[in-house]
Amino acid sequence: MTVWPFGYRLYHDRNMKPLLRFLKDEQGQDLIEYTLLVGFIALASAGIFIDAGVNVSGIWGKASTQLSAANAAS
């Protein structure tokens, strides 16, 4: 603890040690990285499935139209 003139005391050394120890700690870093990776994969998969759903819907619509036309022609 540092004592300054006029009776001011600085507690920054004692109060900063836990904060600095927390910032230097790398425990759990892998878990965060894997969580972010899984989140990115989930978002990319959702985009692919939405796009695939639109394409499948178009294919089923065309097939339905052709089957209806073939049924009406026979």
Secondary structure, DSSP 8 states (H G I E B T S, - for coil): -EE-GGG-EE-HHHHHHHHHHHHH--TTHHHHHHHHHHHHHHHHHHHHHHHHHHHHHHHHHHHHHHHHHHHHH-
